[in-house]
Amino acid sequence: MANPDPQRATELRSLITDFLTNRLNDKLEKLAADDPKRAELQQQFHSSSWLEDAARRVGQIQAVTHSLKPVHPDARGTNIYSSPTTQQRDRVLPVVGFHCLGGNFASDVVGNAAALDVYKFLKLEYQGRSLLALVLERDASLAAALSDDPLQAENLMTAFTGLTEPRGRVSSHTLAKQLYWMTGGDPHDNASFQLLAPLYASSLAQRVYQTVQDDRFSDEATAARKAKREGEFSERSVREYPNLAIQKLGGTKPQNISQLNSERRGENLLFASLPPTWRSENLKPLLHTDTLFHRFGRRPDVRDLLKSLLAFLKSDPSPNVETRERRTAWVDAIIDLFLQFSAELRSLSAGWSQSSECLLSRPEKHWLDPDGVEMAVMDKGLPLPTDTQEQVGFLFANWLNAQIGEYLPVGDPEYLKWRKQILDAIKAEEWETPL
């Protein structure tokens, strides 16, 4: 430990004294002037007495960055304190996570709520650094401020350092989440998996919460939104968080989860994790055409795939497994584009297919505008279409046969093959699409 700076030591000692004086005054205000407990409190909050007691009680709490209780409030197991700067140094991760916080992050604390005053003490800031950070750095000036006795100062520093150390052996719990993460190349080999016990990144959740609160409720953000409404300039950007969900941790007692969770009133923010709704700027209903395949077939990516497929078939490849697999892959790619094309048109407002200018066949209308067609059918008291997928499969297979048939002989076998492929793809898409 380096030699202390007398000036810094004096300023740190003044910071500690002010903290203890304020806490003492808060308690004295509740007592009568002649209450005998006043003398006891004054002795209790004497610097040396309180620091020794704090060093003893610090073992009842633990500073963490990743905690277990948010996963399940009754879980018992290991919590972790890990600096983001350490994770940045160990690896470069191409994702947003706890490691992005850098040196400026809020540590959390779990354990006995009665000992939280010790944590509040260690959260005191001096020149932009918390006392906990100075303790972990074994700052000589802070040690001198804690006690004039070097041995006592060292003991206090060591005790406070224990705030970030794990308690007991590393362990999980039956109520904690666990998952097997594949690290090897063989999913049939148990040795290819690593058992993980994910923890809640409390410090990251705090930064997210603070950022969202500032973007939604700060005076600067409010002024920026007002400027946007009135068409005026603002140096601050306006940030919106659509479909934001709030998860409550700890119920009516958020302090039982952690200190930061209590400060957030138990609120854990969840951003929307939804697939985007595809809407092209130039997307228009299919009008004045009798089939959707006219527009679909003119798409550049569809033409390119058809050109590649035809070039391959014209090369007269050997009739083997490799040839069949390559042909199937090209057709699957065309089918993927067809399903994407269909999804784009389904994003239009329901009912566009009921226009008199829409000349598509009944199956194509129902395929591309299912809600619009079904509302129209129900209004007329007619039964809903039940064979749309089969009809679309029939139309797609005929269209693809026609594209290839201009250059090569194709017939029923190819038609049946294309029809089966697209019906399988439609069925697979149904399984993958959430209700």
N, C-alpha and C positions, 0 to 999 in steps of 0.2 A: 504494500500500500504506500503510495507516494506521500510526501509531506503535505500537511493541510495548509490551505490558504487562510490566514487569520481573518481577512475581510469576509470571505465566503462563510467561514465557520460562524462568525458573529451574526451574519444575516440569516443563516439557517437556524441558529439558536433562537433568534428573535421570531422567526416564523413558527417554530415549535412552541415557544412561549405564548404567542398570540393565539394559537390554536387551543392550547390548554386553558388559557384565561377565558376565552369565549365559551368554551364548554362548561367551565366552572360557573361563570356568571349566569348561564342559562339555568343551571340547577339551583343556584342560590336565590334567584328571583322567585322560586316557588316556595321558599322557606321564610318563616318569620325571622325578624332580626335577632331574637333571643333563642332561636332553635339551636340546641346543642349539636345538631348534625352539621352545622355550618363549619365548625372547626374540623370535624372529621372529613368533610368534603375538601376543605382547603389543603389538608395533609394529603388526601388521596390524589389531588390534581397538582401536587408539587412535581416539578419536572422529573426528578430522579425516581420518585415513587411511581408515577404513572407510567414512565417508560419501562421500568422493571415489570410492572404488572402487564403492560401491553406485550412485552417479550414473552411472558408466560402464556398469555391468552391467544397469541398469534397461531398457536398450534390447533386452535379450534376452528379456524377458517383456512381456506386455500384460494389463492389467486389462480384463475384459469382463463384460458382463451377458448377452450373447447370443453363443454360440460355434458354430463350424461342425463341429468334430470329432465331437461326439455324433451328428451326422447320418450321417457316415461317417468312420472313424478315419484314412483316408488322404486325405481331402479337404484341399485347400489353397485358402485364400481369405480373405475378409475376416471378422474378428470385430468385434463392436460393443460399445462401452460407452455406455450411455444411462441417465440417471437416471430412475426412475419419476416423480419429481415434475415433470420436464420434459414427459413424456408426458401427465400429468394436466393440465398447464397448456395444452398444445396442443389437446386435444380431450377431450370427455366420452364415454367408451365404456360402453355398457350391458352389458358382459360382464366376467367375472372374468379378469384377466390380470396381466401384469407391472406394469402401471400402478397396480395396487391396493396395491403394496408400500409406497408412500410413501417417506419419507426413510430409514427403517430397513430396509436391505436388505444382503445379503451379495454383494459383487462377487467374481467368479471371476478366475482368472489362467491364461493359457496361455503356452507357450513353453518355454525351457530350464529344466529342473528344478533345475539347479545354481544358478540365480539366484533361487530361491524365498525365500531368506532376506531378500532385499530386499522382497519382498511381505509377509513376516511382520513386517518392521520397519514398513512403512507401514500395517499392520493394527493396530498398537498404538493403544489408545484412551486419550484424555484427556478427562475430563468428558463421557463418552458419545459422543465423536466420534473417528473414526479419524484417524491422521496423514494418510492419503490425502485424506480429506475436507477437512482443514485446508489441505493443499497446494493442492487445487483451488480453495479460497477465498482463496488467497494470504494466509494468516494471518500477520501481521507478527510475532507472538510466536513462532511456530514458526520463521520465518526467523531470528530472533535466536538461537533455541536451536540451530540448525544450525551457525551460524558467527558469530564476532564481526566478521568482515569482511563488510560489506553486499554487496559485489560477489560474493564467494564464496557467500554465503547465497542471493542471487538466482539464481546459476547452479545451485545445488543444487535450489532450488524448481522452476526451469524443467525440469531434468532429470527430477525425480520426477513432474512434471505430465504428462510424456510417456508415463507408464504407461497412461493411459486413451486415448491418441490412436491412431487406426487406423494400421496399418503399410502403407505403399505405397498404390497406387490401389485403389479398391473393385473387387473381382472375385469371381466365383464359380468353380466348378470342375466338371469333368465328373462327379465322384462326388457332388457336392452335389445336393440336391433342388431342382427348379425347377417352377413351375406357372404357367399362364396364368390370370390373374384378370380376369373380365369387368368393365370399368368403363364401357363405352358401352352403347348400346341395340340394336346390331345384331350378332348372333353370327356373321354372315357377313363382317363387316368386321374385318380384322386390327387396325385402329387402335382397335377397341373393347376390346382386351385389354392388360393390363399384365403383364409377365413378373416374377414374384416369386421370390426365393430365400430361403425361410424358414430362420431360424436357431433354435437351441435356446435357450430362455430359462433359462439356467443359474441365475440368481438366484431365479427363481420356483420352479424345481425344488428348490432348496435349502430355501426356506421351506416348501414342501409336505412335503418329507422331514422337516424338523425338527418340524413340526406333527404329522404322523402318528406319529413316534417318541415324541413327548411324550404323545400320546393313547393310545398302546399300552403304553408301557413305563415312564413316569415313576411315582414313588412316589404322587403325587396321583391319577393315573389308576387305578393299581392299587387304591388305597384306595376310590375311587369305585365301581369294579366290585364290590369286596367288599361295600360298603354296599348296592348294588343287589341282589346275591344274597341278602343277609340281610334285605332289606326295610327297611333303615335309610335315614335322610336323609343326603344329601351335597350340599355346596354346589357341587361340581364336576359338570358334566354328563358322562355316559358317551357317548363317540363311537365308533361302529363303522364299519369300512370293508370291507363285504362284497365278495367276488370281487376283492380287490386283487391286481394282477399286478406282478411285479418284473422289469424289463428290465436286463440287465447291460451296461454300457457300458465298453469297453476291455479286456474279458476279464480275463486275469491281471495286466494292467498298467493299472489305472484311472488312474494318475497321468499316463499318456500322453495322456489326454483333457483333463484340467484338474485344478486343485487341489481345487476343491469336489467334483468327481467322485471324487477319491481319498479325500476325507474321508467320502464316502458309501459307500466301498468299491465304487464302480461301480454302485450301485443307483439306478435311476430308477423311481419309483413310477407305476403306471398305474391310474387309477380305472376301475371298470367302466362302460362306456358301452353299456348294454343297454336295450332297450325294456322298460317295466314289464310285469309279468304282471298282467293285469286280473283283479281279484277283488272283486266287490261284496260288502258285508257281508251283504246279504239274498239273495245268489244261491243258488238252490236248484235241484235237478234238476227236469226237466220230467216230473212224474208225474201220473197221473189225467187226462190229456188225450190225444186221439188225433192232434193235430198241433201243431207248434211255433208255427204262425201265430196261434193263439188268444192266446198270451201276447205274441208280437211285435206283433200288431196293436193291443193295448191300451196300448202304450207311448205316453206323451204326445207325444214328438217325432215318432213315426211318424204318429199321428193328425193332428198339425198339418200335416205335409207332405202327407198324403192330402187334407186339407181344402183346402189351397192348390192342389194339382193339380186337384181337382174344380172348384174355383171358376174356375180358368183355362179348363178344358175346357168348362164350362157357358157361358162367355162367348162361345162359338162363334167362336174366333179364326180369322183368315184362314189358309187352308192354304198357308203359305209356309215358307221356310227358318227364319225367326225363330221361328215357332210350334213347328216341330219341335225346334229347339235348346232352347227353354225347357221343352218337355215332357220332352225327354231329360234335361235338368239336374235336374228334380224327381225323375224316376225314379232317376237315378243317386244322388241324395241318399238316397232310400229304400233303395236297394241298399247304400249305405255303412252305414246303420244296421243293416241285416240282417246284414252281414258282422261288424259290431262285436258284435251280439247273439250271433251264432254263436261268436265268439272268446271271449266271456265264459263261455259254457257249456262250451267246450272246456277251460277252466282248472280245471273240477271234477275230482275224482279219477276216473281211468279206471275204467270198469265200471259207472257209475251207471245206464246204459241197460239193463243186464241184469236189473234188478229187475223182479219180476212186476207192480209198480205202474206201470211205464213202458209206456204204450200207444201210443207213437209208431210210425210205419211204419218198415220196415227202412231205407230211404234216410235218413230223418231221424235215426234212431239212429246210423247210421254217420257222418253229416255232423257231428253234435254230439258224439259220443263215439267217435272213430275207433279209438283204442287199445283201448278196452273191447270194441268190437264185433270187432275183428280178433283179439284174444286169444281171445274166445269161439268165433269161427269156426275158428281154428286148433286149438283144443282138440277140436273135433268133427271135425277132418279135412276140413272143407269148403273150397271155394275162396273167396278174398277177393272182396268186392264190387268191381266195376269200373265201374259206371255211376252211382255216387252223385251226382256233379256234374250229370250230365244229368237225373237224377230230381229233384234239388233245383231245377234250373232250370225244369223242368216244373211243380213244385208252386208255386214263387214266381209264375210267370206266371199260373197258374190263380187263385191267391189275389188278385193285383193286378187281374186281369180281373173277379173277383167283387166287389171293392171298388168299382170304377168302374161295373160293370154294374148296380148298384142304382139308378143315376141316369142313365146314358147307355148307348146301345147300343155294345157292343164285341164283337169276334169273333176269328177266327183271325189276321187281320193284326196286331192289337194283341198278341195272345198271343205270336206269333212275335217281335215287336219286343221285348217285355219279356224273353222267354227268351234272346234273343241278347245283350241288355244285361247280364243277370246272369251269363251264362256268360263273357262277355268280362271282366267285373269279377273273377270268380273266377280266371280265367287270369292276369290282371294281378297279382292278389294273390300268386299262386304265384311269379311272377317276382321280386316285391319281397321275399318272405320268404326270409331266409338259411337255408341247410341246417344 
